[in-house]
Amino acid sequence: MFGDPADHEPDRPSWDCRACGRPWPCDPAREQLAAAHGRVELAVLMWDHLEEAARDMPQAPASELFERFLRWTDRPSGGH
Ligand SMILES: [Zn+2]
C-alpha cells in the first residue's frame, strides 16, 4: 500500500512525512488514513504505528506520541 513516493507516508526512523517533511501523520496523511479506514480500524492501525515509532524514537515522550498518532483518530475532522 506504500508504493507511491508522492504519498504522504512516514520516513523512518525519523517519522517525518516523505512528501511534505512534516511530522507524520501530517494533515494530508490523516485525511488519507481516515478516508481509507473505519474509525476503530484506524485507531488499531495508528496504535501499531505508535509502537513502531516508539521503538524508532525511544527518546520521544509517550504523551507526545499519543497526541501525534492517536489523539486525532478520536475526533475525525469530517472535513470531506
Ligand atoms: Zn505529508
PDB file of the backbone (N, CA, C, O) and the ligand in Angstrom, with CONECT records:
HET     ZN  A 101       1
ATOM      1  N   MET A   1       0.817  -1.196   0.000  1.00  0.00           N
ATOM      2  CA  MET A   1       0.000   0.000   0.000  1.00  0.00           C
ATOM      3  C   MET A   1       0.857   1.254   0.000  1.00  0.00           C
ATOM      4  O   MET A   1       0.381   2.330  -0.361  1.00  0.00           O
ATOM      5  N   PHE A   2       2.129   1.127   0.405  1.00  0.00           N
ATOM      6  CA  PHE A   2       3.014   2.283   0.439  1.00  0.00           C
ATOM      7  C   PHE A   2       3.977   2.238  -0.743  1.00  0.00           C
ATOM      8  O   PHE A   2       5.181   2.061  -0.562  1.00  0.00           O
ATOM      9  N   GLY A   3       3.443   2.399  -1.958  1.00  0.00           N
ATOM     10  CA  GLY A   3       4.303   2.271  -3.114  1.00  0.00           C
ATOM     11  C   GLY A   3       4.597   3.577  -3.806  1.00  0.00           C
ATOM     12  O   GLY A   3       5.638   3.717  -4.448  1.00  0.00           O
ATOM     13  N   ASP A   4       3.699   4.539  -3.689  1.00  0.00           N
ATOM     14  CA  ASP A   4       3.842   5.774  -4.434  1.00  0.00           C
ATOM     15  C   ASP A   4       4.630   6.806  -3.632  1.00  0.00           C
ATOM     16  O   ASP A   4       4.219   7.189  -2.537  1.00  0.00           O
ATOM     17  N   PRO A   5       5.762   7.255  -4.177  1.00  0.00           N
ATOM     18  CA  PRO A   5       6.582   8.216  -3.429  1.00  0.00           C
ATOM     19  C   PRO A   5       5.892   9.552  -3.205  1.00  0.00           C
ATOM     20  O   PRO A   5       6.325  10.338  -2.361  1.00  0.00           O
ATOM     21  N   ALA A   6       4.827   9.817  -3.948  1.00  0.00           N
ATOM     22  CA  ALA A   6       4.091  11.065  -3.749  1.00  0.00           C
ATOM     23  C   ALA A   6       3.134  10.968  -2.576  1.00  0.00           C
ATOM     24  O   ALA A   6       2.599  11.976  -2.114  1.00  0.00           O
ATOM     25  N   ASP A   7       2.921   9.746  -2.095  1.00  0.00           N
ATOM     26  CA  ASP A   7       2.020   9.593  -0.969  1.00  0.00           C
ATOM     27  C   ASP A   7       2.614  10.209   0.298  1.00  0.00           C
ATOM     28  O   ASP A   7       3.830  10.317   0.453  1.00  0.00           O
ATOM     29  N   HIS A   8       1.739  10.596   1.169  1.00  0.00           N
ATOM     30  CA  HIS A   8       2.173  11.118   2.463  1.00  0.00           C
ATOM     31  C   HIS A   8       2.375   9.942   3.399  1.00  0.00           C
ATOM     32  O   HIS A   8       1.472   9.542   4.134  1.00  0.00           O
ATOM     33  N   GLU A   9       3.579   9.401   3.352  1.00  0.00           N
ATOM     34  CA  GLU A   9       3.902   8.248   4.170  1.00  0.00           C
ATOM     35  C   GLU A   9       5.121   8.563   5.021  1.00  0.00           C
ATOM     36  O   GLU A   9       5.914   9.433   4.663  1.00  0.00           O
ATOM     37  N   PRO A  10       5.280   7.876   6.128  1.00  0.00           N
ATOM     38  CA  PRO A  10       6.371   8.197   7.045  1.00  0.00           C
ATOM     39  C   PRO A  10       7.724   7.707   6.557  1.00  0.00           C
ATOM     40  O   PRO A  10       7.854   6.598   6.040  1.00  0.00           O
ATOM     41  N   ASP A  11       8.727   8.558   6.732  1.00  0.00           N
ATOM     42  CA  ASP A  11      10.097   8.156   6.502  1.00  0.00           C
ATOM     43  C   ASP A  11      10.647   7.702   7.849  1.00  0.00           C
ATOM     44  O   ASP A  11      10.525   8.408   8.850  1.00  0.00           O
ATOM     45  N   ARG A  12      11.245   6.535   7.864  1.00  0.00           N
ATOM     46  CA  ARG A  12      11.743   6.030   9.139  1.00  0.00           C
ATOM     47  C   ARG A  12      13.253   6.011   9.161  1.00  0.00           C
ATOM     48  O   ARG A  12      13.866   5.796   8.115  1.00  0.00           O
ATOM     49  N   PRO A  13      13.893   6.228  10.319  1.00  0.00           N
ATOM     50  CA  PRO A  13      13.232   6.270  11.643  1.00  0.00           C
ATOM     51  C   PRO A  13      12.808   7.660  12.108  1.00  0.00           C
ATOM     52  O   PRO A  13      12.445   7.827  13.273  1.00  0.00           O
ATOM     53  N   SER A  14      12.845   8.650  11.240  1.00  0.00           N
ATOM     54  CA  SER A  14      12.504   9.999  11.707  1.00  0.00           C
ATOM     55  C   SER A  14      11.005  10.187  11.853  1.00  0.00           C
ATOM     56  O   SER A  14      10.551  11.009  12.650  1.00  0.00           O
ATOM     57  N   TRP A  15      10.226   9.417  11.075  1.00  0.00           N
ATOM     58  CA  TRP A  15       8.771   9.552  11.074  1.00  0.00           C
ATOM     59  C   TRP A  15       8.343  10.936  10.616  1.00  0.00           C
ATOM     60  O   TRP A  15       7.305  11.449  11.031  1.00  0.00           O
ATOM     61  N   ASP A  16       9.163  11.535   9.747  1.00  0.00           N
ATOM     62  CA  ASP A  16       8.715  12.734   9.054  1.00  0.00           C
ATOM     63  C   ASP A  16       8.085  12.298   7.739  1.00  0.00           C
ATOM     64  O   ASP A  16       8.473  11.281   7.165  1.00  0.00           O
ATOM     65  N   CYS A  17       7.110  13.073   7.263  1.00  0.00           N
ATOM     66  CA  CYS A  17       6.441  12.721   6.027  1.00  0.00           C
ATOM     67  C   CYS A  17       7.394  12.848   4.847  1.00  0.00           C
ATOM     68  O   CYS A  17       8.129  13.828   4.726  1.00  0.00           O
ATOM     69  N   ARG A  18       7.370  11.837   3.976  1.00  0.00           N
ATOM     70  CA  ARG A  18       8.254  11.869   2.805  1.00  0.00           C
ATOM     71  C   ARG A  18       7.815  12.903   1.800  1.00  0.00           C
ATOM     72  O   ARG A  18       8.635  13.427   1.046  1.00  0.00           O
ATOM     73  N   ALA A  19       6.537  13.201   1.778  1.00  0.00           N
ATOM     74  CA  ALA A  19       6.018  14.116   0.766  1.00  0.00           C
ATOM     75  C   ALA A  19       6.165  15.568   1.188  1.00  0.00           C
ATOM     76  O   ALA A  19       6.533  16.411   0.370  1.00  0.00           O
ATOM     77  N   CYS A  20       5.884  15.876   2.447  1.00  0.00           N
ATOM     78  CA  CYS A  20       5.893  17.280   2.850  1.00  0.00           C
ATOM     79  C   CYS A  20       6.854  17.568   3.995  1.00  0.00           C
ATOM     80  O   CYS A  20       7.031  18.728   4.367  1.00  0.00           O
ATOM     81  N   GLY A  21       7.482  16.537   4.563  1.00  0.00           N
ATOM     82  CA  GLY A  21       8.521  16.767   5.551  1.00  0.00           C
ATOM     83  C   GLY A  21       8.030  17.098   6.951  1.00  0.00           C
ATOM     84  O   GLY A  21       8.831  17.328   7.858  1.00  0.00           O
ATOM     85  N   ARG A  22       6.726  17.122   7.125  1.00  0.00           N
ATOM     86  CA  ARG A  22       6.215  17.422   8.457  1.00  0.00           C
ATOM     87  C   ARG A  22       6.125  16.147   9.280  1.00  0.00           C
ATOM     88  O   ARG A  22       6.138  15.045   8.731  1.00  0.00           O
ATOM     89  N   PRO A  23       6.034  16.296  10.601  1.00  0.00           N
ATOM     90  CA  PRO A  23       5.891  15.090  11.435  1.00  0.00           C
ATOM     91  C   PRO A  23       4.674  14.291  10.997  1.00  0.00           C
ATOM     92  O   PRO A  23       3.571  14.823  10.880  1.00  0.00           O
ATOM     93  N   TRP A  24       4.897  12.996  10.756  1.00  0.00           N
ATOM     94  CA  TRP A  24       3.823  12.123  10.292  1.00  0.00           C
ATOM     95  C   TRP A  24       2.994  11.629  11.467  1.00  0.00           C
ATOM     96  O   TRP A  24       3.576  11.343  12.513  1.00  0.00           O
ATOM     97  N   PRO A  25       1.695  11.512  11.365  1.00  0.00           N
ATOM     98  CA  PRO A  25       0.870  11.791  10.189  1.00  0.00           C
ATOM     99  C   PRO A  25       0.535  13.282  10.035  1.00  0.00           C
ATOM    100  O   PRO A  25      -0.067  13.897  10.915  1.00  0.00           O
ATOM    101  N   CYS A  26       0.940  13.834   8.903  1.00  0.00           N
ATOM    102  CA  CYS A  26       0.597  15.208   8.562  1.00  0.00           C
ATOM    103  C   CYS A  26      -0.896  15.277   8.208  1.00  0.00           C
ATOM    104  O   CYS A  26      -1.572  14.250   8.152  1.00  0.00           O
ATOM    105  N   ASP A  27      -1.387  16.454   7.980  1.00  0.00           N
ATOM    106  CA  ASP A  27      -2.822  16.591   7.695  1.00  0.00           C
ATOM    107  C   ASP A  27      -3.278  15.780   6.484  1.00  0.00           C
ATOM    108  O   ASP A  27      -4.291  15.086   6.570  1.00  0.00           O
ATOM    109  N   PRO A  28      -2.560  15.844   5.353  1.00  0.00           N
ATOM    110  CA  PRO A  28      -2.985  15.016   4.204  1.00  0.00           C
ATOM    111  C   PRO A  28      -2.951  13.517   4.521  1.00  0.00           C
ATOM    112  O   PRO A  28      -3.814  12.764   4.071  1.00  0.00           O
ATOM    113  N   ALA A  29      -1.955  13.093   5.294  1.00  0.00           N
ATOM    114  CA  ALA A  29      -1.882  11.678   5.655  1.00  0.00           C
ATOM    115  C   ALA A  29      -3.071  11.296   6.520  1.00  0.00           C
ATOM    116  O   ALA A  29      -3.637  10.216   6.353  1.00  0.00           O
ATOM    117  N   ARG A  30      -3.454  12.165   7.439  1.00  0.00           N
ATOM    118  CA  ARG A  30      -4.605  11.884   8.296  1.00  0.00           C
ATOM    119  C   ARG A  30      -5.875  11.764   7.459  1.00  0.00           C
ATOM    120  O   ARG A  30      -6.714  10.894   7.693  1.00  0.00           O
ATOM    121  N   GLU A  31      -5.998  12.653   6.485  1.00  0.00           N
ATOM    122  CA  GLU A  31      -7.180  12.591   5.629  1.00  0.00           C
ATOM    123  C   GLU A  31      -7.206  11.290   4.844  1.00  0.00           C
ATOM    124  O   GLU A  31      -8.249  10.646   4.726  1.00  0.00           O
ATOM    125  N   GLN A  32      -6.037  10.904   4.299  1.00  0.00           N
ATOM    126  CA  GLN A  32      -5.972   9.661   3.525  1.00  0.00           C
ATOM    127  C   GLN A  32      -6.306   8.466   4.410  1.00  0.00           C
ATOM    128  O   GLN A  32      -7.062   7.581   4.011  1.00  0.00           O
ATOM    129  N   LEU A  33      -5.741   8.448   5.611  1.00  0.00           N
ATOM    130  CA  LEU A  33      -5.964   7.324   6.518  1.00  0.00           C
ATOM    131  C   LEU A  33      -7.417   7.257   6.955  1.00  0.00           C
ATOM    132  O   LEU A  33      -8.014   6.182   7.000  1.00  0.00           O
ATOM    133  N   ALA A  34      -7.976   8.405   7.274  1.00  0.00           N
ATOM    134  CA  ALA A  34      -9.359   8.432   7.734  1.00  0.00           C
ATOM    135  C   ALA A  34     -10.318   8.020   6.621  1.00  0.00           C
ATOM    136  O   ALA A  34     -11.366   7.424   6.870  1.00  0.00           O
ATOM    137  N   ALA A  35      -9.935   8.351   5.386  1.00  0.00           N
ATOM    138  CA  ALA A  35     -10.793   8.004   4.256  1.00  0.00           C
ATOM    139  C   ALA A  35     -10.719   6.515   3.945  1.00  0.00           C
ATOM    140  O   ALA A  35     -11.671   5.931   3.427  1.00  0.00           O
ATOM    141  N   ALA A  36      -9.577   5.905   4.268  1.00  0.00           N
ATOM    142  CA  ALA A  36      -9.360   4.516   3.876  1.00  0.00           C
ATOM    143  C   ALA A  36      -9.758   3.509   4.948  1.00  0.00           C
ATOM    144  O   ALA A  36      -9.863   2.314   4.673  1.00  0.00           O
ATOM    145  N   HIS A  37      -9.979   3.992   6.168  1.00  0.00           N
ATOM    146  CA  HIS A  37     -10.240   3.069   7.269  1.00  0.00           C
ATOM    147  C   HIS A  37     -11.414   3.541   8.110  1.00  0.00           C
ATOM    148  O   HIS A  37     -11.660   4.738   8.256  1.00  0.00           O
ATOM    149  N   GLY A  38     -12.129   2.574   8.654  1.00  0.00           N
ATOM    150  CA  GLY A  38     -13.140   2.902   9.653  1.00  0.00           C
ATOM    151  C   GLY A  38     -12.466   3.398  10.919  1.00  0.00           C
ATOM    152  O   GLY A  38     -11.254   3.269  11.086  1.00  0.00           O
ATOM    153  N   ARG A  39     -13.263   3.966  11.804  1.00  0.00           N
ATOM    154  CA  ARG A  39     -12.696   4.625  12.968  1.00  0.00           C
ATOM    155  C   ARG A  39     -11.928   3.664  13.880  1.00  0.00           C
ATOM    156  O   ARG A  39     -10.830   3.983  14.335  1.00  0.00           O
ATOM    157  N   VAL A  40     -12.506   2.494  14.145  1.00  0.00           N
ATOM    158  CA  VAL A  40     -11.844   1.528  15.019  1.00  0.00           C
ATOM    159  C   VAL A  40     -10.604   0.963  14.338  1.00  0.00           C
ATOM    160  O   VAL A  40      -9.537   0.856  14.943  1.00  0.00           O
ATOM    161  N   GLU A  41     -10.764   0.608  13.081  1.00  0.00           N
ATOM    162  CA  GLU A  41      -9.643   0.086  12.303  1.00  0.00           C
ATOM    163  C   GLU A  41      -8.503   1.096  12.268  1.00  0.00           C
ATOM    164  O   GLU A  41      -7.328   0.742  12.366  1.00  0.00           O
ATOM    165  N   LEU A  42      -8.881   2.358  12.125  1.00  0.00           N
ATOM    166  CA  LEU A  42      -7.888   3.423  12.084  1.00  0.00           C
ATOM    167  C   LEU A  42      -7.129   3.515  13.407  1.00  0.00           C
ATOM    168  O   LEU A  42      -5.908   3.672  13.416  1.00  0.00           O
ATOM    169  N   ALA A  43      -7.845   3.418  14.512  1.00  0.00           N
ATOM    170  CA  ALA A  43      -7.205   3.504  15.821  1.00  0.00           C
ATOM    171  C   ALA A  43      -6.233   2.347  16.024  1.00  0.00           C
ATOM    172  O   ALA A  43      -5.136   2.537  16.550  1.00  0.00           O
ATOM    173  N   VAL A  44      -6.637   1.141  15.605  1.00  0.00           N
ATOM    174  CA  VAL A  44      -5.756  -0.024  15.735  1.00  0.00           C
ATOM    175  C   VAL A  44      -4.501   0.168  14.892  1.00  0.00           C
ATOM    176  O   VAL A  44      -3.385  -0.105  15.333  1.00  0.00           O
ATOM    177  N   LEU A  45      -4.712   0.644  13.670  1.00  0.00           N
ATOM    178  CA  LEU A  45      -3.583   0.885  12.769  1.00  0.00           C
ATOM    179  C   LEU A  45      -2.617   1.900  13.373  1.00  0.00           C
ATOM    180  O   LEU A  45      -1.401   1.717  13.326  1.00  0.00           O
ATOM    181  N   MET A  46      -3.163   2.955  13.933  1.00  0.00           N
ATOM    182  CA  MET A  46      -2.307   4.003  14.476  1.00  0.00           C
ATOM    183  C   MET A  46      -1.601   3.565  15.752  1.00  0.00           C
ATOM    184  O   MET A  46      -0.503   4.035  16.052  1.00  0.00           O
ATOM    185  N   TRP A  47      -2.239   2.655  16.511  1.00  0.00           N
ATOM    186  CA  TRP A  47      -1.534   2.069  17.655  1.00  0.00           C
ATOM    187  C   TRP A  47      -0.288   1.324  17.188  1.00  0.00           C
ATOM    188  O   TRP A  47       0.777   1.430  17.795  1.00  0.00           O
ATOM    189  N   ASP A  48      -0.439   0.573  16.104  1.00  0.00           N
ATOM    190  CA  ASP A  48       0.708  -0.157  15.562  1.00  0.00           C
ATOM    191  C   ASP A  48       1.815   0.821  15.172  1.00  0.00           C
ATOM    192  O   ASP A  48       2.990   0.603  15.469  1.00  0.00           O
ATOM    193  N   HIS A  49       1.416   1.900  14.502  1.00  0.00           N
ATOM    194  CA  HIS A  49       2.413   2.897  14.093  1.00  0.00           C
ATOM    195  C   HIS A  49       3.060   3.541  15.317  1.00  0.00           C
ATOM    196  O   HIS A  49       4.264   3.796  15.340  1.00  0.00           O
ATOM    197  N   LEU A  50       2.240   3.798  16.329  1.00  0.00           N
ATOM    198  CA  LEU A  50       2.773   4.412  17.548  1.00  0.00           C
ATOM    199  C   LEU A  50       3.841   3.530  18.182  1.00  0.00           C
ATOM    200  O   LEU A  50       4.893   4.010  18.603  1.00  0.00           O
ATOM    201  N   GLU A  51       3.553   2.233  18.243  1.00  0.00           N
ATOM    202  CA  GLU A  51       4.508   1.314  18.862  1.00  0.00           C
ATOM    203  C   GLU A  51       5.803   1.250  18.056  1.00  0.00           C
ATOM    204  O   GLU A  51       6.896   1.197  18.621  1.00  0.00           O
ATOM    205  N   GLU A  52       5.667   1.256  16.738  1.00  0.00           N
ATOM    206  CA  GLU A  52       6.865   1.250  15.901  1.00  0.00           C
ATOM    207  C   GLU A  52       7.645   2.550  16.071  1.00  0.00           C
ATOM    208  O   GLU A  52       8.873   2.541  16.152  1.00  0.00           O
ATOM    209  N   ALA A  53       6.917   3.668  16.125  1.00  0.00           N
ATOM    210  CA  ALA A  53       7.572   4.960  16.291  1.00  0.00           C
ATOM    211  C   ALA A  53       8.262   5.049  17.645  1.00  0.00           C
ATOM    212  O   ALA A  53       9.334   5.644  17.759  1.00  0.00           O
ATOM    213  N   ALA A  54       7.654   4.463  18.669  1.00  0.00           N
ATOM    214  CA  ALA A  54       8.257   4.489  19.998  1.00  0.00           C
ATOM    215  C   ALA A  54       9.570   3.704  20.004  1.00  0.00           C
ATOM    216  O   ALA A  54      10.510   4.045  20.722  1.00  0.00           O
ATOM    217  N   ARG A  55       9.616   2.646  19.190  1.00  0.00           N
ATOM    218  CA  ARG A  55      10.873   1.895  19.086  1.00  0.00           C
ATOM    219  C   ARG A  55      11.925   2.691  18.317  1.00  0.00           C
ATOM    220  O   ARG A  55      13.112   2.652  18.641  1.00  0.00           O
ATOM    221  N   ASP A  56      11.468   3.416  17.289  1.00  0.00           N
ATOM    222  CA  ASP A  56      12.407   4.196  16.490  1.00  0.00           C
ATOM    223  C   ASP A  56      12.870   5.452  17.218  1.00  0.00           C
ATOM    224  O   ASP A  56      13.987   5.927  17.013  1.00  0.00           O
ATOM    225  N   MET A  57      11.991   5.985  18.076  1.00  0.00           N
ATOM    226  CA  MET A  57      12.297   7.235  18.769  1.00  0.00           C
ATOM    227  C   MET A  57      12.111   7.056  20.272  1.00  0.00           C
ATOM    228  O   MET A  57      11.194   7.619  20.870  1.00  0.00           O
ATOM    229  N   PRO A  58      13.001   6.261  20.875  1.00  0.00           N
ATOM    230  CA  PRO A  58      12.830   5.954  22.311  1.00  0.00           C
ATOM    231  C   PRO A  58      12.915   7.187  23.194  1.00  0.00           C
ATOM    232  O   PRO A  58      12.490   7.163  24.349  1.00  0.00           O
ATOM    233  N   GLN A  59      13.469   8.272  22.645  1.00  0.00           N
ATOM    234  CA  GLN A  59      13.592   9.484  23.451  1.00  0.00           C
ATOM    235  C   GLN A  59      12.316  10.313  23.447  1.00  0.00           C
ATOM    236  O   GLN A  59      12.174  11.237  24.248  1.00  0.00           O
ATOM    237  N   ALA A  60      11.391   9.993  22.555  1.00  0.00           N
ATOM    238  CA  ALA A  60      10.167  10.789  22.460  1.00  0.00           C
ATOM    239  C   ALA A  60       9.227  10.454  23.618  1.00  0.00           C
ATOM    240  O   ALA A  60       8.998   9.282  23.916  1.00  0.00           O
ATOM    241  N   PRO A  61       8.686  11.484  24.269  1.00  0.00           N
ATOM    242  CA  PRO A  61       7.746  11.233  25.375  1.00  0.00           C
ATOM    243  C   PRO A  61       6.507  10.493  24.879  1.00  0.00           C
ATOM    244  O   PRO A  61       5.980  10.793  23.808  1.00  0.00           O
ATOM    245  N   ALA A  62       6.051   9.528  25.667  1.00  0.00           N
ATOM    246  CA  ALA A  62       4.884   8.740  25.273  1.00  0.00           C
ATOM    247  C   ALA A  62       3.664   9.629  25.066  1.00  0.00           C
ATOM    248  O   ALA A  62       2.859   9.392  24.165  1.00  0.00           O
ATOM    249  N   SER A  63       3.532  10.659  25.910  1.00  0.00           N
ATOM    250  CA  SER A  63       2.363  11.533  25.783  1.00  0.00           C
ATOM    251  C   SER A  63       2.387  12.268  24.447  1.00  0.00           C
ATOM    252  O   SER A  63       1.346  12.491  23.829  1.00  0.00           O
ATOM    253  N   GLU A  64       3.584  12.639  24.014  1.00  0.00           N
ATOM    254  CA  GLU A  64       3.715  13.340  22.741  1.00  0.00           C
ATOM    255  C   GLU A  64       3.353  12.416  21.582  1.00  0.00           C
ATOM    256  O   GLU A  64       2.672  12.821  20.640  1.00  0.00           O
ATOM    257  N   LEU A  65       3.817  11.174  21.663  1.00  0.00           N
ATOM    258  CA  LEU A  65       3.495  10.215  20.609  1.00  0.00           C
ATOM    259  C   LEU A  65       2.011   9.919  20.587  1.00  0.00           C
ATOM    260  O   LEU A  65       1.416   9.762  19.521  1.00  0.00           O
ATOM    261  N   PHE A  66       1.419   9.845  21.756  1.00  0.00           N
ATOM    262  CA  PHE A  66      -0.023   9.588  21.802  1.00  0.00           C
ATOM    263  C   PHE A  66      -0.779  10.715  21.123  1.00  0.00           C
ATOM    264  O   PHE A  66      -1.666  10.470  20.305  1.00  0.00           O
ATOM    265  N   GLU A  67      -0.430  11.951  21.462  1.00  0.00           N
ATOM    266  CA  GLU A  67      -1.090  13.097  20.841  1.00  0.00           C
ATOM    267  C   GLU A  67      -0.941  13.044  19.322  1.00  0.00           C
ATOM    268  O   GLU A  67      -1.882  13.305  18.573  1.00  0.00           O
ATOM    269  N   ARG A  68       0.255  12.703  18.902  1.00  0.00           N
ATOM    270  CA  ARG A  68       0.576  12.739  17.476  1.00  0.00           C
ATOM    271  C   ARG A  68      -0.101  11.627  16.690  1.00  0.00           C
ATOM    272  O   ARG A  68      -0.590  11.856  15.584  1.00  0.00           O
ATOM    273  N   PHE A  69      -0.133  10.425  17.256  1.00  0.00           N
ATOM    274  CA  PHE A  69      -0.608   9.274  16.489  1.00  0.00           C
ATOM    275  C   PHE A  69      -2.055   8.902  16.786  1.00  0.00           C
ATOM    276  O   PHE A  69      -2.768   8.423  15.905  1.00  0.00           O
ATOM    277  N   LEU A  70      -2.488   9.120  18.015  1.00  0.00           N
ATOM    278  CA  LEU A  70      -3.800   8.593  18.406  1.00  0.00           C
ATOM    279  C   LEU A  70      -4.870   9.639  18.622  1.00  0.00           C
ATOM    280  O   LEU A  70      -6.040   9.406  18.316  1.00  0.00           O
ATOM    281  N   ARG A  71      -4.483  10.787  19.145  1.00  0.00           N
ATOM    282  CA  ARG A  71      -5.480  11.756  19.570  1.00  0.00           C
ATOM    283  C   ARG A  71      -6.434  12.132  18.445  1.00  0.00           C
ATOM    284  O   ARG A  71      -7.645  12.218  18.647  1.00  0.00           O
ATOM    285  N   TRP A  72      -5.879  12.354  17.265  1.00  0.00           N
ATOM    286  CA  TRP A  72      -6.707  12.844  16.165  1.00  0.00           C
ATOM    287  C   TRP A  72      -7.720  11.806  15.687  1.00  0.00           C
ATOM    288  O   TRP A  72      -8.738  12.163  15.094  1.00  0.00           O
ATOM    289  N   THR A  73      -7.450  10.522  15.940  1.00  0.00           N
ATOM    290  CA  THR A  73      -8.396   9.498  15.472  1.00  0.00           C
ATOM    291  C   THR A  73      -9.656   9.508  16.319  1.00  0.00           C
ATOM    292  O   THR A  73     -10.678   8.944  15.928  1.00  0.00           O
ATOM    293  N   ASP A  74      -9.585  10.146  17.475  1.00  0.00           N
ATOM    294  CA  ASP A  74     -10.717  10.174  18.386  1.00  0.00           C
ATOM    295  C   ASP A  74     -11.818  11.100  17.883  1.00  0.00           C
ATOM    296  O   ASP A  74     -13.001  10.886  18.151  1.00  0.00           O
ATOM    297  N   ARG A  75     -11.420  12.102  17.171  1.00  0.00           N
ATOM    298  CA  ARG A  75     -12.397  13.023  16.599  1.00  0.00           C
ATOM    299  C   ARG A  75     -12.005  13.394  15.177  1.00  0.00           C
ATOM    300  O   ARG A  75     -11.329  14.396  14.944  1.00  0.00           O
ATOM    301  N   PRO A  76     -12.437  12.574  14.239  1.00  0.00           N
ATOM    302  CA  PRO A  76     -12.129  12.839  12.826  1.00  0.00           C
ATOM    303  C   PRO A  76     -12.598  14.236  12.425  1.00  0.00           C
ATOM    304  O   PRO A  76     -13.634  14.718  12.884  1.00  0.00           O
ATOM    305  N   SER A  77     -11.822  14.862  11.572  1.00  0.00           N
ATOM    306  CA  SER A  77     -12.136  16.232  11.180  1.00  0.00           C
ATOM    307  C   SER A  77     -13.473  16.294  10.446  1.00  0.00           C
ATOM    308  O   SER A  77     -14.208  17.273  10.568  1.00  0.00           O
ATOM    309  N   GLY A  78     -13.782  15.252   9.690  1.00  0.00           N
ATOM    310  CA  GLY A  78     -15.022  15.264   8.930  1.00  0.00           C
ATOM    311  C   GLY A  78     -15.024  16.324   7.850  1.00  0.00           C
ATOM    312  O   GLY A  78     -16.080  16.757   7.389  1.00  0.00           O
ATOM    313  N   GLY A  79     -13.842  16.735   7.452  1.00  0.00           N
ATOM    314  CA  GLY A  79     -13.748  17.834   6.504  1.00  0.00           C
ATOM    315  C   GLY A  79     -13.810  17.410   5.053  1.00  0.00           C
ATOM    316  O   GLY A  79     -13.272  18.093   4.182  1.00  0.00           O
ATOM    317  N   HIS A  80     -14.462  16.287   4.783  1.00  0.00           N
ATOM    318  CA  HIS A  80     -14.569  15.898   3.399  1.00  0.00           C
ATOM    319  C   HIS A  80     -15.946  15.396   3.061  1.00  0.00           C
ATOM    320  O   HIS A  80     -16.203  15.024   1.916  1.00  0.00           O
TER     321      HIS A  80
HETATM  322 ZN    ZN A 101       2.722  14.877   4.314  1.00  0.00          ZN2+
END
